[in-house]
Structures are given as structure tokens and as C-alpha cells.
């Protein structure tokens, strides 16, 4: 059981940003949103591949301009990690660097910090308890398509205890309602985690295009409210 818990913690840390609400476009000042997202890296189970069952609940709020860029802040908790004796929290911000122009995309910078600990797990010996931290940076381009938003970009995941280059391409969409529009919306997203690296983390069979990285899928629902109407 100790090995399973430690392995799960390592996987959560390395792939912590796999199922969060995207930051392709910051919310307007005063707007708020809540979301529930599910999914992660595809892992072999029962003869087929399924997404790791990360379940994230998250809140987000538009804060207007920060240093001249439209921005919002966000934070959340990993509910699946809690079921394995981990406390997993994340928080960060997104900033609109470039407004869309003509057929060109909007460009946003997203920063997240993930913090995990198993100190609340009574079944883990004190020698096996610890803290893990991961920093995530994303550069995302996005296009409005009617009532939808298509986005793509690249993320870098930096394990603060063992930094390395872990580049992750992203492709996703906000369907039936963009985040800055009041009401409900659906998010679908694919990530190719650490596509510049072969598999070194744990003895798990990931879905690995070209035998590198790990392909991940996630889906989420979001509700946006508040702000100027």
C-alpha cells in the first residue's frame, strides 16, 4: 500500500495540470466561474487505455488589468488525490498578452503552482511523508468560432525538486459557451505530456505516441456568472 500511495503521488505531481480549467482567455473583471474537470494521462487498464481519474474542482475570478494585461486568478483541489491520502492544491493566474486581430489568435500566458503532501495520511509512516511542488507555464493561442473557442499551445511542467524540460503540446476547445459568457459550457482537451521525453516516471503503461511522453484526455463543465451584464 505504501508503494501504491507513493507512486500515485509521483504521478499526480508529474501530471498535476492534466485536468484543470483552461486559461486560454481570462475572465472579464468581476466575472467568476466554477468548474469540475475529469481526466488525465491515458493509462492501460483491463486491456484498454483510459484517462487517469483526476477529478478537479476549481474556482476562477476576473481581476481586470494587471501590469496592462487583462487577467484572472484561479485555484482548485484534486479530489482524487484526497481519496489516496494526498492533499493536492493548485493556484495561479492567466494574462492576455495579445488581443485577437483579423484571423490571428489571441495569446495568453498561464501560470500555475501545484502543491501536494501526504502528511494527512494516517496510514503512511512518518519517514514516507513529504511535500511535492510543481510549476506549470503555458503559452496558449485561441480563436473564437461562433459560440465556441478553439485553443492550442504548449506547456512546461517543472518539478521544483528535480527540474527538467517537460514540454507538453495542448489542443482543446470550449464548446456551447465560451468561459467569458455567462452560463454553462463544456471543455474538451488533449495533451501530449512530456513529448520530448521517453517514459521514466513509474512502471505504468501509458499511451505513448511515437514511444515518447504520454497522451492525455480530459473533459469538464463550467458555469460562469457575475461581472458586467
C-alpha positions as protocol buffer text, in pm:
chain_id: "A"
residue {
  index: 1
  type: UNK
  ca { x: 0 y: 0 z: 0 }
}
residue {
  index: 2
  type: UNK
  ca { x: 288 y: 237 z: 78 }
}
residue {
  index: 3
  type: UNK
  ca { x: 430 y: 184 z: -273 }
}
residue {
  index: 4
  type: UNK
  ca { x: 90 y: 246 z: -432 }
}
residue {
  index: 5
  type: UNK
  ca { x: 45 y: 570 z: -240 }
}
residue {
  index: 6
  type: UNK
  ca { x: 393 y: 698 z: -321 }
}
residue {
  index: 7
  type: UNK
  ca { x: 355 y: 602 z: -687 }
}
residue {
  index: 8
  type: UNK
  ca { x: 22 y: 780 z: -706 }
}
residue {
  index: 9
  type: UNK
  ca { x: 173 y: 1091 z: -550 }
}
residue {
  index: 10
  type: UNK
  ca { x: 454 y: 1091 z: -806 }
}
residue {
  index: 11
  type: UNK
  ca { x: 210 y: 1056 z: -1095 }
}
residue {
  index: 12
  type: UNK
  ca { x: -16 y: 1330 z: -958 }
}
residue {
  index: 13
  type: UNK
  ca { x: 282 y: 1562 z: -922 }
}
residue {
  index: 14
  type: UNK
  ca { x: 424 y: 1498 z: -1269 }
}
residue {
  index: 15
  type: UNK
  ca { x: 88 y: 1524 z: -1444 }
}
residue {
  index: 16
  type: UNK
  ca { x: -83 y: 1759 z: -1198 }
}
residue {
  index: 17
  type: UNK
  ca { x: -215 y: 2007 z: -1457 }
}
residue {
  index: 18
  type: UNK
  ca { x: -386 y: 1747 z: -1668 }
}
residue {
  index: 19
  type: UNK
  ca { x: -747 y: 1826 z: -1586 }
}
residue {
  index: 20
  type: UNK
  ca { x: -783 y: 2190 z: -1491 }
}
residue {
  index: 21
  type: UNK
  ca { x: -996 y: 2464 z: -1639 }
}
residue {
  index: 22
  type: UNK
  ca { x: -804 y: 2616 z: -1930 }
}
residue {
  index: 23
  type: UNK
  ca { x: -672 y: 2972 z: -1922 }
}
residue {
  index: 24
  type: UNK
  ca { x: -694 y: 3047 z: -2293 }
}
residue {
  index: 25
  type: UNK
  ca { x: -889 y: 3369 z: -2231 }
}
residue {
  index: 26
  type: UNK
  ca { x: -901 y: 3547 z: -1891 }
}
residue {
  index: 27
  type: UNK
  ca { x: -1244 y: 3623 z: -1747 }
}
residue {
  index: 28
  type: UNK
  ca { x: -1366 y: 3981 z: -1753 }
}
residue {
  index: 29
  type: UNK
  ca { x: -1322 y: 4190 z: -1437 }
}
residue {
  index: 30
  type: UNK
  ca { x: -1567 y: 4075 z: -1169 }
}
residue {
  index: 31
  type: UNK
  ca { x: -1669 y: 3760 z: -1354 }
}
residue {
  index: 32
  type: UNK
  ca { x: -1648 y: 3432 z: -1164 }
}
residue {
  index: 33
  type: UNK
  ca { x: -1656 y: 3070 z: -1275 }
}
residue {
  index: 34
  type: UNK
  ca { x: -1663 y: 2729 z: -1114 }
}
residue {
  index: 35
  type: UNK
  ca { x: -1569 y: 2407 z: -1287 }
}
residue {
  index: 36
  type: UNK
  ca { x: -1540 y: 2032 z: -1245 }
}
residue {
  index: 37
  type: UNK
  ca { x: -1292 y: 1855 z: -1474 }
}
residue {
  index: 38
  type: UNK
  ca { x: -1207 y: 1487 z: -1510 }
}
residue {
  index: 39
  type: UNK
  ca { x: -927 y: 1302 z: -1687 }
}
residue {
  index: 40
  type: UNK
  ca { x: -555 y: 1281 z: -1732 }
}
residue {
  index: 41
  type: UNK
  ca { x: -284 y: 1080 z: -1899 }
}
residue {
  index: 42
  type: UNK
  ca { x: -410 y: 766 z: -2073 }
}
residue {
  index: 43
  type: UNK
  ca { x: -304 y: 451 z: -1885 }
}
residue {
  index: 44
  type: UNK
  ca { x: -356 y: 83 z: -1970 }
}
residue {
  index: 45
  type: UNK
  ca { x: -632 y: -79 z: -1765 }
}
residue {
  index: 46
  type: UNK
  ca { x: -819 y: -401 z: -1834 }
}
residue {
  index: 47
  type: UNK
  ca { x: -671 y: -437 z: -2181 }
}
residue {
  index: 48
  type: UNK
  ca { x: -756 y: -86 z: -2300 }
}
residue {
  index: 49
  type: UNK
  ca { x: -644 y: 271 z: -2232 }
}
residue {
  index: 50
  type: UNK
  ca { x: -844 y: 504 z: -2009 }
}
residue {
  index: 51
  type: UNK
  ca { x: -770 y: 854 z: -1871 }
}
residue {
  index: 52
  type: UNK
  ca { x: -630 y: 865 z: -1518 }
}
residue {
  index: 53
  type: UNK
  ca { x: -926 y: 960 z: -1298 }
}
residue {
  index: 54
  type: UNK
  ca { x: -812 y: 1300 z: -1178 }
}
residue {
  index: 55
  type: UNK
  ca { x: -1120 y: 1490 z: -1058 }
}
residue {
  index: 56
  type: UNK
  ca { x: -1056 y: 1861 z: -1008 }
}
residue {
  index: 57
  type: UNK
  ca { x: -1287 y: 2125 z: -865 }
}
residue {
  index: 58
  type: UNK
  ca { x: -1177 y: 2482 z: -936 }
}
residue {
  index: 59
  type: UNK
  ca { x: -1280 y: 2846 z: -898 }
}
residue {
  index: 60
  type: UNK
  ca { x: -1177 y: 3141 z: -1114 }
}
residue {
  index: 61
  type: UNK
  ca { x: -1225 y: 3520 z: -1097 }
}
residue {
  index: 62
  type: UNK
  ca { x: -1150 y: 3803 z: -1339 }
}
residue {
  index: 63
  type: UNK
  ca { x: -944 y: 4080 z: -1180 }
}
residue {
  index: 64
  type: UNK
  ca { x: -916 y: 4331 z: -1465 }
}
residue {
  index: 65
  type: UNK
  ca { x: -578 y: 4457 z: -1582 }
}
residue {
  index: 66
  type: UNK
  ca { x: -252 y: 4363 z: -1412 }
}
residue {
  index: 67
  type: UNK
  ca { x: 52 y: 4548 z: -1548 }
}
residue {
  index: 68
  type: UNK
  ca { x: -151 y: 4635 z: -1856 }
}
residue {
  index: 69
  type: UNK
  ca { x: -280 y: 4283 z: -1932 }
}
residue {
  index: 70
  type: UNK
  ca { x: -635 y: 4155 z: -1880 }
}
residue {
  index: 71
  type: UNK
  ca { x: -600 y: 3888 z: -1611 }
}
residue {
  index: 72
  type: UNK
  ca { x: -777 y: 3642 z: -1387 }
}
residue {
  index: 73
  type: UNK
  ca { x: -680 y: 3425 z: -1091 }
}
residue {
  index: 74
  type: UNK
  ca { x: -778 y: 3066 z: -1018 }
}
residue {
  index: 75
  type: UNK
  ca { x: -738 y: 2789 z: -764 }
}
residue {
  index: 76
  type: UNK
  ca { x: -856 y: 2435 z: -706 }
}
residue {
  index: 77
  type: UNK
  ca { x: -822 y: 2100 z: -532 }
}
residue {
  index: 78
  type: UNK
  ca { x: -763 y: 1746 z: -659 }
}
residue {
  index: 79
  type: UNK
  ca { x: -1045 y: 1531 z: -519 }
}
residue {
  index: 80
  type: UNK
  ca { x: -894 y: 1206 z: -648 }
}
residue {
  index: 81
  type: UNK
  ca { x: -569 y: 1274 z: -465 }
}
residue {
  index: 82
  type: UNK
  ca { x: -769 y: 1312 z: -142 }
}
residue {
  index: 83
  type: UNK
  ca { x: -903 y: 959 z: -186 }
}
residue {
  index: 84
  type: UNK
  ca { x: -541 y: 833 z: -180 }
}
residue {
  index: 85
  type: UNK
  ca { x: -441 y: 1021 z: 132 }
}
residue {
  index: 86
  type: UNK
  ca { x: -291 y: 1319 z: -54 }
}
residue {
  index: 87
  type: UNK
  ca { x: -377 y: 1687 z: -23 }
}
residue {
  index: 88
  type: UNK
  ca { x: -341 y: 1843 z: -367 }
}
residue {
  index: 89
  type: UNK
  ca { x: -396 y: 2215 z: -423 }
}
residue {
  index: 90
  type: UNK
  ca { x: -317 y: 2449 z: -711 }
}
residue {
  index: 91
  type: UNK
  ca { x: -342 y: 2820 z: -781 }
}
residue {
  index: 92
  type: UNK
  ca { x: -232 y: 3067 z: -1043 }
}
residue {
  index: 93
  type: UNK
  ca { x: -327 y: 3330 z: -1297 }
}
residue {
  index: 94
  type: UNK
  ca { x: -376 y: 3387 z: -1669 }
}
residue {
  index: 95
  type: UNK
  ca { x: -291 y: 3701 z: -1866 }
}
residue {
  index: 96
  type: UNK
  ca { x: -400 y: 3810 z: -2213 }
}
residue {
  index: 97
  type: UNK
  ca { x: -76 y: 3913 z: -2386 }
}
residue {
  index: 98
  type: UNK
  ca { x: -227 y: 3983 z: -2730 }
}
residue {
  index: 99
  type: UNK
  ca { x: -581 y: 4059 z: -2840 }
}
residue {
  index: 100
  type: UNK
  ca { x: -705 y: 3871 z: -3149 }
}
residue {
  index: 101
  type: UNK
  ca { x: -650 y: 4063 z: -3471 }
}
residue {
  index: 102
  type: UNK
  ca { x: -806 y: 3970 z: -3804 }
}
residue {
  index: 103
  type: UNK
  ca { x: -769 y: 3596 z: -3835 }
}
residue {
  index: 104
  type: UNK
  ca { x: -485 y: 3588 z: -3583 }
}
residue {
  index: 105
  type: UNK
  ca { x: -527 y: 3427 z: -3242 }
}
residue {
  index: 106
  type: UNK
  ca { x: -539 y: 3582 z: -2900 }
}
residue {
  index: 107
  type: UNK
  ca { x: -230 y: 3489 z: -2700 }
}
residue {
  index: 108
  type: UNK
  ca { x: -235 y: 3416 z: -2326 }
}
residue {
  index: 109
  type: UNK
  ca { x: 21 y: 3328 z: -2062 }
}
residue {
  index: 110
  type: UNK
  ca { x: -91 y: 3093 z: -1784 }
}
residue {
  index: 111
  type: UNK
  ca { x: 97 y: 3019 z: -1460 }
}
residue {
  index: 112
  type: UNK
  ca { x: 4 y: 2752 z: -1203 }
}
residue {
  index: 113
  type: UNK
  ca { x: 168 y: 2620 z: -890 }
}
residue {
  index: 114
  type: UNK
  ca { x: 73 y: 2272 z: -762 }
}
residue {
  index: 115
  type: UNK
  ca { x: 138 y: 2169 z: -402 }
}
residue {
  index: 116
  type: UNK
  ca { x: 91 y: 1812 z: -277 }
}
residue {
  index: 117
  type: UNK
  ca { x: 150 y: 1646 z: 58 }
}
residue {
  index: 118
  type: UNK
  ca { x: 63 y: 1314 z: 222 }
}
residue {
  index: 119
  type: UNK
  ca { x: 103 y: 1442 z: 578 }
}
residue {
  index: 120
  type: UNK
  ca { x: -271 y: 1397 z: 639 }
}
residue {
  index: 121
  type: UNK
  ca { x: -249 y: 1025 z: 558 }
}
residue {
  index: 122
  type: UNK
  ca { x: -256 y: 834 z: 887 }
}
residue {
  index: 123
  type: UNK
  ca { x: -154 y: 511 z: 709 }
}
residue {
  index: 124
  type: UNK
  ca { x: 179 y: 650 z: 585 }
}
residue {
  index: 125
  type: UNK
  ca { x: 482 y: 620 z: 812 }
}
residue {
  index: 126
  type: UNK
  ca { x: 638 y: 949 z: 911 }
}
residue {
  index: 127
  type: UNK
  ca { x: 953 y: 862 z: 713 }
}
residue {
  index: 128
  type: UNK
  ca { x: 745 y: 842 z: 396 }
}
residue {
  index: 129
  type: UNK
  ca { x: 571 y: 1175 z: 434 }
}
residue {
  index: 130
  type: UNK
  ca { x: 670 y: 1478 z: 237 }
}
residue {
  index: 131
  type: UNK
  ca { x: 579 y: 1772 z: 15 }
}
residue {
  index: 132
  type: UNK
  ca { x: 589 y: 1796 z: -365 }
}
residue {
  index: 133
  type: UNK
  ca { x: 568 y: 2109 z: -576 }
}
residue {
  index: 134
  type: UNK
  ca { x: 525 y: 2160 z: -949 }
}
residue {
  index: 135
  type: UNK
  ca { x: 522 y: 2480 z: -1154 }
}
residue {
  index: 136
  type: UNK
  ca { x: 330 y: 2494 z: -1483 }
}
residue {
  index: 137
  type: UNK
  ca { x: 371 y: 2760 z: -1752 }
}
residue {
  index: 138
  type: UNK
  ca { x: 155 y: 2769 z: -2065 }
}
residue {
  index: 139
  type: UNK
  ca { x: 151 y: 2982 z: -2377 }
}
residue {
  index: 140
  type: UNK
  ca { x: -186 y: 2946 z: -2550 }
}
residue {
  index: 141
  type: UNK
  ca { x: -330 y: 3081 z: -2874 }
}
residue {
  index: 142
  type: UNK
  ca { x: -710 y: 3084 z: -2917 }
}
residue {
  index: 143
  type: UNK
  ca { x: -970 y: 3156 z: -3184 }
}
residue {
  index: 144
  type: UNK
  ca { x: -1341 y: 3232 z: -3143 }
}
residue {
  index: 145
  type: UNK
  ca { x: -1562 y: 3017 z: -3366 }
}
residue {
  index: 146
  type: UNK
  ca { x: -1918 y: 3136 z: -3315 }
}
residue {
  index: 147
  type: UNK
  ca { x: -2018 y: 3030 z: -2966 }
}
residue {
  index: 148
  type: UNK
  ca { x: -1707 y: 2813 z: -2928 }
}
residue {
  index: 149
  type: UNK
  ca { x: -1339 y: 2874 z: -2854 }
}
residue {
  index: 150
  type: UNK
  ca { x: -1060 y: 2664 z: -3007 }
}
residue {
  index: 151
  type: UNK
  ca { x: -719 y: 2684 z: -2840 }
}
residue {
  index: 152
  type: UNK
  ca { x: -376 y: 2530 z: -2879 }
}
residue {
  index: 153
  type: UNK
  ca { x: -37 y: 2588 z: -2724 }
}
residue {
  index: 154
  type: UNK
  ca { x: 245 y: 2438 z: -2523 }
}
residue {
  index: 155
  type: UNK
  ca { x: 306 y: 2389 z: -2151 }
}
residue {
  index: 156
  type: UNK
  ca { x: 620 y: 2334 z: -1946 }
}
residue {
  index: 157
  type: UNK
  ca { x: 592 y: 2134 z: -1622 }
}
residue {
  index: 158
  type: UNK
  ca { x: 877 y: 2198 z: -1380 }
}
residue {
  index: 159
  type: UNK
  ca { x: 920 y: 1966 z: -1081 }
}
residue {
  index: 160
  type: UNK
  ca { x: 1069 y: 2209 z: -829 }
}
residue {
  index: 161
  type: UNK
  ca { x: 1258 y: 1924 z: -661 }
}
residue {
  index: 162
  type: UNK
  ca { x: 1407 y: 1790 z: -985 }
}
residue {
  index: 163
  type: UNK
  ca { x: 1374 y: 2047 z: -1268 }
}
residue {
  index: 164
  type: UNK
  ca { x: 1388 y: 1927 z: -1628 }
}
residue {
  index: 165
  type: UNK
  ca { x: 1239 y: 2009 z: -1967 }
}
residue {
  index: 166
  type: UNK
  ca { x: 892 y: 1852 z: -1994 }
}
residue {
  index: 167
  type: UNK
  ca { x: 722 y: 2016 z: -2292 }
}
residue {
  index: 168
  type: UNK
  ca { x: 352 y: 1940 z: -2343 }
}
residue {
  index: 169
  type: UNK
  ca { x: 152 y: 2037 z: -2656 }
}
residue {
  index: 170
  type: UNK
  ca { x: -214 y: 2124 z: -2592 }
}
residue {
  index: 171
  type: UNK
  ca { x: -526 y: 2116 z: -2811 }
}
residue {
  index: 172
  type: UNK
  ca { x: -871 y: 2189 z: -2676 }
}
residue {
  index: 173
  type: UNK
  ca { x: -1200 y: 2368 z: -2708 }
}
residue {
  index: 174
  type: UNK
  ca { x: -1470 y: 2542 z: -2508 }
}
residue {
  index: 175
  type: UNK
  ca { x: -1800 y: 2426 z: -2655 }
}
residue {
  index: 176
  type: UNK
  ca { x: -2154 y: 2565 z: -2633 }
}
residue {
  index: 177
  type: UNK
  ca { x: -2040 y: 2872 z: -2442 }
}
residue {
  index: 178
  type: UNK
  ca { x: -1704 y: 3043 z: -2402 }
}
residue {
  index: 179
  type: UNK
  ca { x: -1571 y: 3100 z: -2048 }
}
residue {
  index: 180
  type: UNK
  ca { x: -1633 y: 3477 z: -2062 }
}
residue {
  index: 181
  type: UNK
  ca { x: -2002 y: 3419 z: -2148 }
}
residue {
  index: 182
  type: UNK
  ca { x: -2244 y: 3375 z: -1855 }
}
residue {
  index: 183
  type: UNK
  ca { x: -2391 y: 3028 z: -1815 }
}
residue {
  index: 184
  type: UNK
  ca { x: -2279 y: 2672 z: -1875 }
}
residue {
  index: 185
  type: UNK
  ca { x: -2003 y: 2547 z: -2103 }
}
residue {
  index: 186
  type: UNK
  ca { x: -1817 y: 2226 z: -2185 }
}
residue {
  index: 187
  type: UNK
  ca { x: -1440 y: 2184 z: -2216 }
}
residue {
  index: 188
  type: UNK
  ca { x: -1268 y: 1904 z: -2409 }
}
residue {
  index: 189
  type: UNK
  ca { x: -890 y: 1885 z: -2415 }
}
residue {
  index: 190
  type: UNK
  ca { x: -597 y: 1667 z: -2524 }
}
residue {
  index: 191
  type: UNK
  ca { x: -237 y: 1696 z: -2401 }
}
residue {
  index: 192
  type: UNK
  ca { x: 78 y: 1512 z: -2505 }
}
residue {
  index: 193
  type: UNK
  ca { x: 261 y: 1520 z: -2174 }
}
residue {
  index: 194
  type: UNK
  ca { x: 642 y: 1544 z: -2189 }
}
residue {
  index: 195
  type: UNK
  ca { x: 653 y: 1468 z: -2560 }
}
residue {
  index: 196
  type: UNK
  ca { x: 1028 y: 1538 z: -2559 }
}
residue {
  index: 197
  type: UNK
  ca { x: 1099 y: 1257 z: -2310 }
}
residue {
  index: 198
  type: UNK
  ca { x: 1074 y: 879 z: -2305 }
}
residue {
  index: 199
  type: UNK
  ca { x: 890 y: 717 z: -2015 }
}
residue {
  index: 200
  type: UNK
  ca { x: 1095 y: 729 z: -1691 }
}
residue {
  index: 201
  type: UNK
  ca { x: 847 y: 803 z: -1413 }
}
residue {
  index: 202
  type: UNK
  ca { x: 693 y: 479 z: -1287 }
}
residue {
  index: 203
  type: UNK
  ca { x: 628 y: 131 z: -1421 }
}
residue {
  index: 204
  type: UNK
  ca { x: 297 y: 219 z: -1583 }
}
residue {
  index: 205
  type: UNK
  ca { x: 189 y: 155 z: -1942 }
}
residue {
  index: 206
  type: UNK
  ca { x: 98 y: 498 z: -2079 }
}
residue {
  index: 207
  type: UNK
  ca { x: -50 y: 562 z: -2422 }
}
residue {
  index: 208
  type: UNK
  ca { x: 269 y: 690 z: -2587 }
}
residue {
  index: 209
  type: UNK
  ca { x: 258 y: 826 z: -2944 }
}
residue {
  index: 210
  type: UNK
  ca { x: 595 y: 759 z: -3109 }
}
residue {
  index: 211
  type: UNK
  ca { x: 703 y: 589 z: -2782 }
}
residue {
  index: 212
  type: UNK
  ca { x: 755 y: 920 z: -2602 }
}
residue {
  index: 213
  type: UNK
  ca { x: 560 y: 1113 z: -2342 }
}
residue {
  index: 214
  type: UNK
  ca { x: 201 y: 1025 z: -2256 }
}
residue {
  index: 215
  type: UNK
  ca { x: -122 y: 1121 z: -2432 }
}
residue {
  index: 216
  type: UNK
  ca { x: -391 y: 1261 z: -2203 }
}
residue {
  index: 217
  type: UNK
  ca { x: -760 y: 1344 z: -2242 }
}
residue {
  index: 218
  type: UNK
  ca { x: -993 y: 1540 z: -2015 }
}
residue {
  index: 219
  type: UNK
  ca { x: -1342 y: 1685 z: -2010 }
}
residue {
  index: 220
  type: UNK
  ca { x: -1506 y: 1941 z: -1786 }
}
residue {
  index: 221
  type: UNK
  ca { x: -1813 y: 2151 z: -1721 }
}
residue {
  index: 222
  type: UNK
  ca { x: -1802 y: 2518 z: -1623 }
}
residue {
  index: 223
  type: UNK
  ca { x: -2051 y: 2777 z: -1501 }
}
residue {
  index: 224
  type: UNK
  ca { x: -1972 y: 3149 z: -1538 }
}
residue {
  index: 225
  type: UNK
  ca { x: -2157 y: 3429 z: -1357 }
}
residue {
  index: 226
  type: UNK
  ca { x: -2118 y: 3788 z: -1237 }
}
residue {
  index: 227
  type: UNK
  ca { x: -1933 y: 4078 z: -1397 }
}
residue {
  index: 228
  type: UNK
  ca { x: -2082 y: 4346 z: -1623 }
}
residue {
  index: 229
  type: UNK
  ca { x: -2404 y: 4229 z: -1788 }
}
